[in-house]
Amino acid sequence: MTQTIAPRVRTLVLLLLAACGLLLTTAGPASAHAALTGSDPQQGVVVDKAPDQVSLTFSEKVALSNDSLRVLDPKGKTVQQGKPFEVGGTTYGVKVHSGLPDGTYTVTYQVVSADSHPVAGAYTFSVGAPSTTSVSVSGDTVGGGAVGWLYGFGRYMSYAGFIVLVGGAAFVLGCWQRGAGVKPMQRLVVGGWLTLTSATLLLLLLRGSYTGSGKVGDIFDLDLLGNVLQTKAGAALVSRLLLLAAAALFISVLFGAYDKREDEEKRDLTFGLAVGGTVVAAGLAASWAMAEHASVGLQAGIAMPVDVVHLLAVATWLGGLTALLVALYRSDAPIESAAVRRFSQVAFGSVVALVATGVYQSWRQLGSWSAFTGTRYGQLLLVKIGLVALLVGIAFLSRRWTAQLADTVAQRGKRVQQKERVAANASGSGSASGSGSGKAKGAKGGGSKDPGPSKGAAGSKRAAQLARQQAAMDTARQKRTRDADPNRFGLRRSVLAEAGVAVVLLAVTTVLTQTEPGRTEEGAKAAKAASSSSSSSSSDASDSSGALTLDMSFDTGGTDGKGVVTVDFDPARVGGNEMHVYVQRPNGRAFDIPEVKVALTLEAKKIGPLAITPDHIATGHWSASNVQIPMAGDWKVAVTVRTSDIDQTTVSKNAQIG
């Protein structure tokens, strides 16, 4: 029976690895977590006068290098001067040479988002009139190629190593303490440690090239490595390596001194290992939380601890599942039904924690129901939810086998061990009796040669050989008895199915961590729509009815703090005007906020700011009548939106009025 299962196991593993490789390959380099939400000059706009600087606004803070922002003339030559700088908030700029000639200019950017992922892109604007340009922006991607694939593979292996290391150790310490002396279990946990350590070192080496040039030759560039160590992601990777050193000490104690202690002596050591192991495991989980999704965006102070609990729950469940699979398939020592039941209880608690933390993370990263189907992050999250539900269903079936599992194999194992000890004792006594008989015969025979010792040695070797053969036969009989148990066989199959789904779930999770969150994607879409609308409004400020419409994206940083505010002026001329203000969520639905204020400033004439407080008319709609525009010109329209008692922001845009 075991021989028929093994080929199926190997085939299943190969198919699962191929599926995971396909998922990692399709992750793509466009998985950026900071989105470009605005620019000055705007994309595709034609300005009369060359700007003094170019500024870009992102959905979150980004890290800059000397070449993060570049401005190229129609021939592809750089026209920026100095290093990029932070203008304020999430806006960054770079100075350009004065007196730029007419033509189309290309702005390229390559930055690293606050959650450690590279972001790159490009757009064009024109001075005076559009012209042909030799700059191609189609290939401006980052995080792709061989380096990007290796980085994604390293992330997958680091998650896998963490799960096996933490979950395997927790399974041994909390569910099956006899497993500390089982070599397959030792190899599993040590293999998880080696995998996580190797993957972390690989990510540290790849980091500079992954966020920069993307060239394989830059992997071993020490200057890039030095720059990486000064970043948040680099610090997280180094912290992980230091914690892995502590984990190595934990493993040596767990599979060394702990296994040799008697049951009564293990109690205090079990408590110490549990506390120390939990601290190390939480620290390892925090090395992801402090540098990725949880560290930026809404409620980061709550999100990071929740992310740590989420990772620990995943590791305890899936890592323990892997350890159980090894115990059922590879271990000669039979696992007791009590250990399986304990793991079932631990797994249930892990699933509860996983669901609770997952619901919070989903709300935080999506923000709306439409993002489930309208964004790539939401679609992947639906796949992940389906896989978790499938895992829970298979685990429910496993509980049936667990409840029926008997300890007959364990009892037979004890009897086999007793037989082995009896055989060993018989071998020792046979050797001793053979030696004594030889000496007696030598004394009687005088000076003749004594064949007794040689016969005694031969007898001893024969007895030892018979004992080994008997032990091997007993072990084989024990395995046949174990495999013949229908309940144990059913449990093995269900656990194998769980492990197969878990491998795919891990691959989906890895891709999910590299995908732009739904909130960010929807905010970027709204910002692009607003930019396009504003660009068309700027090119022709007054339509046939003489009205002006300005769209501006905002983010107060609080709960439900993202959206788009639209300001309408009619007829957008000198004198009295009707002003309407509309506030919408990123998905386009109107919603109310506590306060909206508008201020008008004509900086060229040093007029303003002229404060306007519109009246609330309907959901997401405010209005003010007879708004006086004293002079025609390029007016700055600043809108202050407040979404809570402490969360507010001011966004602005210039428009020709009058």
N, C-alpha and C positions, 0 to 999 in steps of 0.2 A: 504493500500500500504506500509506504514511504517513497519507494522508487518511482511510482507513478505520479506522486505529488511534486517531486523535485523538478522534473522538466517543466511542469506547468508553472511552478514558482518562477523559474528562470525566464520563461517566455513572458509571463506577466510583468516581471521587473523590467525586461527589455522594452516592452510596449509602453510601460509607464514612463520610463526614461526618455523614450522617443517623443511621447506626448509633451513631457516637460520641456524638452529641448525645443519643440515647435512653439510652445508658449513663450519661452525666453527669447526665441528668435524674432517673434512677432511683436515683442515689446517696443522695438523701434526707438529711434533717437528723439522723437518728438514728445517724450514724456517729461515735459518741463512743468514745474510747479509754480513758477512765477510767470504771470502773463503780462504782456505789454498792454496797458489800458489807455495810454495817451501819449502824445508827443507834440513838440513845438519846434519847428513847423510840423503841421499834421501831414499824414501820409497822403501823397498825391496832390497837395495843394500847390498853387502857384502864387508866390509872394512878390510884391513889387520891389522890396528892398531886401538885400541879403542880411540874414540874421547875424548877430554877434556871437550867439551860441546855439547849440542844439541840445534840447533836453528831452528825456524819456521818462515816463511814469509807469511803474510796474504795480502789480496787485499786492506785492509784499516787498520787504527790503531785500536787496541783493548785495553780493560782494563784487567789488570792482578790481580789475587789474589795470596795468598801464595801457593795454590795448583793448579794453572792454568796449569802448565807444569809438567808432571811427567814422569820419565823413570823407567821402570820395567824390572827386569832380568827374565830369563826363569821361575823362581819359583814364580814370582809375587811380589818380594820384591823391594822396591824403591831404586834406586842407585843414584838419583840426590842429590845435596847438595846446601844449601842456597836457596834463593828466586829467582824466575824468574826475568829477567831484560830485558830492551830494548837494543838491539844491535845497532839499527839505523834504521830510517825510519819506516817501518812496519815489521821489523824483531825482534824477541824476542828469548831469549835463557835461558838456565839453565845449570849450571855446573854439571858434573857427577864425581863420584869417579874415581881416577886414577887406572890404571891396571885392567880394567874390563876383566874377563875371556871370552873365546870364547863362542859364543852362540847367540841366537836370542833375541833381546831386543824390548820392546814395548814402544812407545812414545804416551802418552795420553795428550790431551789438552782440556781445558774448559775455554773459555774466553767470554768476552762481546764485541760485535762489537761497533764501534763508533756510530751507529744508534740505540743502546740500545738493540739489540737482542742477545741472548745467542748463542754461537757457540761451538760445541764439536766434537771430533773425535779422531782417533787413527791410527797409522801405525807401521810397524816393520822394523828393519834393523838388520843385523847380523855382528858380529865381528868374524873374522877367518873363520867360516863356520856356516851355518844355523843349528838350533837345534829345538827340540820340546819345546813348551812353554805352561804353564798352564794358561796364561792370555788370556781371551776372550775379543775381541774388538767389538763383534756384538751388544752389548747393550749400547754402548757409545753414547747415545743421550741425549739431554738436551731440556728443555722446553716442555716436554710431560707429560703424566699422568694426574691425577686429577688436579694438580696445573696448568699445561699448559692449560687444558680445561677451568678452572676458569679464568685464565688470559686472554684467548681469549674472553670469555664471557664478562669480565669486559671491555675490549677494545671496543667491540661492543656496550655495554650499554653506555659507555662514549661518543662515537660518536653520538649515538641516543639522549642522553640527551643534548649534545651540539646543535644538529640540532633543536630539539624541543624548547629549551630555546631561542636561538638566533633568529631562524626563526619565532617562535610564537610571541616574543616581537616585532620584526620588522614588522610583519603583523599588529599587533594592533596599533603600533605607526605610521606606514606609510600608511596603507591601510584602516583600520577600527577602528577609534578611539573610536567609541561607544562600541567596544568590550572590552574596559577596565572595563566596568561595567557588563560584562556577566560572570557569575560564571563558566560555562564550559571552557571558554577561560582562566580565572584565574587559574583554576585547571590544565589546560594543561601546561602553562608556569611554574608554581610552580612545577609540576611533572617533567618537564625537568630539572629544577635546582636540585631537590632532586635526580634524577637519575644520573646526572653528578657528584654530590658531593659524593654519595654513591659509584659509580663506581671508582672514583679517590681514595677514601680511601681504597677500596678493592685492587686496583692495587698497592698502596703503601705498603700494608701489604704483598701482594703476591710476590712482586718484588724480595726480597732476596732469597726466596725458588725457584722462577721461574728461576733465573739465576745461582742458586747453586745446592743444593742437589735434589730439586724437591719433597721434603717430605712435607706432609701436616702439620706435627708437627712443622716445622720450620717457619710457617706463623707468629706466634706470638713471634718469637725470637727477643728480643729487640736489641741484638748485631747486628744481620743481618739488622734490621731496621736502626740502626745507620750507618752502612756501606752504605746502600742504599741512605741515605740522603746526603752522600758525593759524590754521582755520578751525572752525568749529567741528567739521567732519573729521579732520586729522586728529584733533584732541580726543574725539570720541573713540576713534580706532586705537589710539595709543592707550587710552584708559581701558579698553577692552583687553588689550594684550597684558596689561598689568594685572587685571582681574583674573585672566587665564593662568597666570603664575600662581595665584592663590588657589585657583581651582585644581591645579596639579597637586598641590599639597593635600587638598581635600580628598582627591582620588587615591593618593598613596595611603592615606589613613584608612579610607573606606575599604580598600581591597588588601590592606596589609594588617595593621594592628587590630582593626575592628573584627576581621574574620577569625583571628586567632583567639579572641576573648571568649570566655564562657558566657552563657546566656545572662546570668546575673550581673556579670561585669559589663555587659553591653549597654545597660540602661543609661548610665550617666554619659557614656560615650555617644550613644544614639542621640541624646538631647543636644549635646555639644555640636555634633555633626549636622543635626537638623537646623540649628540656629545659624551656624557658620555657613552651611550650604545655601540657606535661604538668602542670607546677606549677599553672598557672591553671585547667586543667580539673579537677584534683583539688580545688582550692579551691572551685570552683563546686559540685562534687558534695558536698563537705563541708558546704555551706550547707544542704543537705537533711538530711544525716545528723545534724548537730548539733541539729536542732530537731524531728525526727519520730520514727518508730518506733524507730530504732536507738539513740536517746539515752536510752531508759528501758528498764526491765525487766532481764532476765537478761544478764549479760556485756556491758554497754554499752561497756566499753573495747575489746572485741573486735568487737562488732557494728558500731560506727561505721566503722572502717577497712574492714571487709568490705562495708558498704553503699557506701562510696566506690568500691571496686573493681567492685562490681555495676553501679553507675550508669555508670562509665567503659566497662565491657564492653558495656552496652546501647547507649551512644552511639556507640562505635566500630563496632559491628555495624550497627545500624539507620541511623545517620547516614551511614556509608559506603555503605550500600545506597541511600539517597536520592541521594547524590552520583553513584553509578554510574548510577542511573536518569536523572538529568539529563544525564550525559555521553552516554548512549546515545540519548536522545530529543531533546535540545535543542542539543547542542554541534555546531558545524560542523566542529571539529577532531576527527578520528577518534581513538578511544581504543585504545591498543595492547593486544594480547592479554596481554603481560607485565604490564601494569598491572592487568588483570582477575584474572590469576592471583595477583598479590601480594595483592590485596584478598581473594581466596578464602582464602589462608593466614591473613591477619589476622582474617577473620571466623571461621575455625575456632578460632583461639586465643581469640577473644572468647566464643564459645559455650561452650568448656570452662570459662572463668572464670565465665561466667554460670551454668552448671549447678552448679558447686562452691559459689559464694556463695549461689545460690538454695536449695540443699539446707540449708545452715546457717540461712538466714533462715526457711525453712519450719519447721524443728525448733524454732527459738527462738520463733516466733509462734504455733505450734499446740500443741506439747507432747504430743499424743496422736493416734493414728490416727483416733479417732472424730471429732476436730475437723474432719477433711477434709470429712465429710458432714454433721456436726451443727451447724456454724457457718457464717454467711454468708461469713466470711473464708476458710474452707477451701473452700467451694464456688467462690468467685471464683478462688482459687488453682488449683483443678483446671482451670478454664477457661483460666487463663493458661498452665498447663503444656501443655494441649492445643494452644494457639495456638503456643507455642514449638516443640513437636514438629512441627506443620504447617510452620512456617517452616524448620526444619531439613530436613524432607523436600523442600520446594521448592528449598532451597539445594543439596541433593544433586543434583537434576536440573540446576540451573544449572551445577554443576561439569562436567557432561557437555558442555554447550555451550561452556564456557570452554576445555576441553581441545581442542576442535575448532576454536576460533576462530583465524582466520588474520589476518595483518597486511597482507593485500592492499590494504585500504582505506587504511591508513596510507601504503603505498608509492605508491598512486595519488594520495594527497593531496600527497606531496612533488613528484610530477611536475606536478600542477596548479599548485603554488606556483612551480615553475620556469618553467612557461609564462606565468604572470602576470608574473614578473620580465622575461622576454623581451619580452612585449608592452609593458610599461612602458618598457623600453629603446628599443624600436622607436618608440614614441610620442615619446620625447625626441629621438631622432636625426632623426625626420621633421620635427619642429618646427625643429630647428637647420638642416637642409638647406633648408627652405622659406625661412627668414629669409635665409640666405646667397644663395640664388638671387634673391631680391627685390632685394638690394643690388646685385648684378651688373647686373641689368636697369636699375636706376635710373642707374647710372653711364653706360651706353650711351645712354640716352634723353635726356640733358641735362636741360632744365628741365621736361620733360613729367611728368605725375602718375605716380607709381610704384604700380601695383596689387599689387606683389609682397608687401609685408608683410601686407596684408589676406588675400591668398590663403594666405600661410604660417600666419597665425593660425587661419584656417578649417580648414586641413589639420591643425593641431595639435589643435584641438578634436575634429575628426572621428576622429583617431587615438586620442585619449583615450576618446572614446565607444565606439569599437570595442573598446578594451582592456577597458573596464568590462563591455560586453556579453559579451565572450569569458570574462571572469572569472566572470560570473554563470552562463553556460552551463556552465563547468567545475565550478562549485560544485553546480549542479543535477545534473550528470552524476555528480559524486562522491556526492551523497546517494542517487541512484538505485542506484548501484553498492553503496553501503553497505547500503541497505535490501534489496537483492536477495540479499545474502549470507544463506543459510538459517541458518547457525550464529549469526550476529549477531542475526537476527530471532528465533530461538528464545531466545537469551539475554535479549533485550529483553522478551519475553513473560514469561519466568520471573521476571525481576527485578521487573517490574510486579506480578506476583502476590504476590511477597514483600513489596513495599511496601504492597499492600492489606491483607495480614494484619498487617503491622507497625502500621498506623494503628489497627486494632481492638485489637491487643495493648497499645498505648499507652493507649487509653481504659480498658481493663480494669485496667491497672496504676494509673492515676490514681484510679479508684474504689476499688481495693484499699488505697491509701494513706490513704483516708478512712474505712476500715471497721475496726471494732473487732477486734483480733487474737483468734484462737481461744482462746488461753490466758485472756485477760481475760473473754471471753464465757462460757466454761465456769466460770471462777471466780465470776463474778457469779451464774450460775444456781445453783451450789452454795451460795453465800452466801444467796441468796433462799430456797432450800429450807431451809437451816439456820435462817434468821430466822423463817420460817413455823412450823417445828417448835418452835423455842424459844418463840415467842409463844404457841402453843397450850399448851406446857408451863407457861409462867408463869401463864396464866389458870387452869390447873387443875393445880397442881404434882404432885398424886398421882393416878394413875389407879386403876383398880379393883384392881390388884395392889399399889398403894402405891409404885410405882417412879417415878423422875424421870430424864428424859433431856435432856441439854444438847448442842447442836451448835454448834461454833465453827469458822469458817474461819481458816486461817493462811497466812502467806507469809513464809518465812525469807529470801527474796531469793536463795537459791542455786539450784543445779541441782536440778530436781525438788523445789522447795521449797514448792509450793502444795498445799493439800489441806484436808480437813475432819476435825476431831477431835471424837469423840462420847464423852461421859462419862455413864455410867448409875450411879445410886444405887438400891439396893433394900434396905430398903423406904423410904428417904428419910425417916427419922424419928430422933429422939434415941436414942442407943445405937449398937450395932454395925450396920454396913451392908456389903453387898457392892458393890464398885465395879469397873466394867469400862470400859476405854478402848479405843476403836476409831479407827484412822487410815485414811483413804481419800483417794485422788486425787480431783481435781475430777470425773472421769468415773464415780466411784462404786466403783472397784476398790481393794481393800485392798492396802496396801504397808507394808513395815517401815521404820522410821527408827532411828537409833542410840540415842535416849534419849527417854523421856517421864516427866515429873514433874508431880505435882498438889499444889496448896497450897490450903487452906481458910481463909478469914478472915471473922470476924463483926465487922465494923467498928463496929457500934453498941455492942457490948460490949467492944471492944478485945481480942478473942480471936484468936489466930493471928498469923502464918500457921502452920497445921498441915501440915507437909510429909508427903507420901505418895509413895513410890516403888513403883509397881506392877510385878509380875513379867510377863515376856513369856510369853504362852501359845501364840499361833499367829501367822500372818502378819497384821500389822496389828491384833493383839489383845493387850491387857495387862489384868491383873486384880490386885486387892488385896482381901483378906478382913478382916472385923472392923474396918472403918474407923469410929472412934468420933466421933459427933457429940454434943458435950457439952450443947448448948442449941439450942432451936428459934429460928429467926430468918432474916433475909435474908442468906444466906451468899454470899460471893464465891468462886467456883470458878475458880482460875487454873491453866492448863495450859501447861507449858513443853515445847516440841517442838524437838528438835535433828535436823537433816537431814544435817549433815556435821560435820567437826571444828570449823568456824568459823561455820556458819550455824545460828542458832537464834532463836526468838521466843517470847514469852509472850502468850497470849490469855486472856481472862477473861469471865465472865458471872455475874450474880447470880441466885439462885434461893431460893425459900422452902423450907427443909428443917425438918422436925419439926412 
